[in-house]
Amino acid sequence: MLGKPETIEPAVDLILISRHLERIGDHATNIAEDVIFVVEARDVRHRTTPHAIERRRSPHIPPV
């Protein structure tokens, strides 16, 4: 980029676009987690490992 200054602005635009797309994905994930919580009364946020998921899952609510 230092050799071609005309590439700096498009590169910065791509970085900003990727950051905004990531934020859109984060918001979509939050909305989906909220919908699952409202509809099924399950908290699916902050899942780490399959074993932790099984421990938190309530026995009377069937898995999706």
FIMAR-720379 format. One record per residue (C-alpha): residue number from 0; residue in one letter; x, y, z. Coordinates in Angstrom, 1 decimal. Last residue first. Layout:
N
+-----+--------+--------+--------+--------+
| num | residu |     px |     py |     pz |
+-----+--------+--------+--------+--------+
| NUM |      A |      X |      Y |      Z |
...
+-----+--------+--------+--------+--------+
***
This chain:
64
+-----+--------+--------+--------+--------+
| num | residu |     px |     py |     pz |
+-----+--------+--------+--------+--------+
|  63 |      V |  -34.1 |  -28.5 |   19.0 |
|  62 |      P |  -33.6 |  -30.3 |   22.3 |
|  61 |      P |  -36.7 |  -31.3 |   24.3 |
|  60 |      I |  -37.5 |  -29.3 |   27.4 |
|  59 |      H |  -38.2 |  -31.4 |   30.5 |
|  58 |      P |  -34.6 |  -32.4 |   31.2 |
|  57 |      S |  -33.4 |  -28.7 |   31.3 |
|  56 |      R |  -30.2 |  -28.1 |   29.3 |
|  55 |      R |  -27.4 |  -26.5 |   31.3 |
|  54 |      R |  -25.4 |  -29.7 |   31.8 |
|  53 |      E |  -25.8 |  -30.7 |   28.2 |
|  52 |      I |  -24.6 |  -27.3 |   26.9 |
|  51 |      A |  -21.5 |  -27.4 |   29.2 |
|  50 |      H |  -20.6 |  -30.8 |   27.7 |
|  49 |      P |  -21.0 |  -29.5 |   24.1 |
|  48 |      T |  -18.5 |  -26.7 |   24.8 |
|  47 |      T |  -18.8 |  -22.9 |   25.1 |
|  46 |      R |  -22.3 |  -21.6 |   24.9 |
|  45 |      H |  -22.5 |  -17.9 |   25.8 |
|  44 |      R |  -26.2 |  -17.5 |   25.0 |
|  43 |      V |  -28.6 |  -20.3 |   24.5 |
|  42 |      D |  -31.0 |  -19.5 |   27.4 |
|  41 |      R |  -34.1 |  -21.6 |   26.9 |
|  40 |      A |  -37.6 |  -20.3 |   27.6 |
|  39 |      E |  -38.8 |  -21.9 |   24.3 |
|  38 |      V |  -40.4 |  -19.0 |   22.5 |
|  37 |      V |  -39.0 |  -16.0 |   24.4 |
|  36 |      F |  -35.5 |  -17.4 |   24.9 |
|  35 |      I |  -35.3 |  -18.8 |   21.4 |
|  34 |      V |  -36.4 |  -15.4 |   20.0 |
|  33 |      D |  -33.8 |  -13.6 |   22.2 |
|  32 |      E |  -31.0 |  -15.9 |   20.9 |
|  31 |      A |  -32.1 |  -15.2 |   17.3 |
|  30 |      I |  -32.1 |  -11.4 |   18.0 |
|  29 |      N |  -28.6 |  -11.6 |   19.5 |
|  28 |      T |  -27.3 |  -13.6 |   16.6 |
|  27 |      A |  -28.7 |  -11.1 |   14.1 |
|  26 |      H |  -27.0 |   -8.3 |   16.1 |
|  25 |      D |  -23.7 |  -10.1 |   16.0 |
|  24 |      G |  -24.0 |  -10.8 |   12.3 |
|  23 |      I |  -24.8 |   -7.1 |   11.6 |
|  22 |      R |  -21.7 |   -6.2 |   13.8 |
|  21 |      E |  -19.6 |   -8.5 |   11.7 |
|  20 |      L |  -20.9 |   -6.9 |    8.5 |
|  19 |      H |  -20.0 |   -3.5 |    9.9 |
|  18 |      R |  -16.4 |   -4.6 |   10.6 |
|  17 |      S |  -16.1 |   -6.1 |    7.2 |
|  16 |      I |  -17.3 |   -3.0 |    5.5 |
|  15 |      L |  -14.9 |   -0.8 |    7.5 |
|  14 |      I |  -11.9 |   -3.0 |    6.5 |
|  13 |      L |  -13.1 |   -3.0 |    2.9 |
|  12 |      D |  -13.4 |    0.8 |    2.9 |
|  11 |      V |   -9.9 |    1.2 |    4.5 |
|  10 |      A |   -8.5 |   -1.0 |    1.6 |
|   9 |      P |  -10.4 |    1.1 |   -1.0 |
|   8 |      E |   -8.9 |    4.3 |    0.5 |
|   7 |      I |   -5.3 |    3.0 |    0.8 |
|   6 |      T |   -5.1 |    1.5 |   -2.8 |
|   5 |      E |   -4.5 |    4.9 |   -4.4 |
|   4 |      P |   -1.3 |    5.3 |   -2.2 |
|   3 |      K |    0.4 |    2.6 |   -4.2 |
|   2 |      G |    3.9 |    1.9 |   -2.9 |
|   1 |      L |    2.9 |    2.4 |    0.7 |
|   0 |      M |    0.0 |    0.0 |    0.0 |
+-----+--------+--------+--------+--------+
***
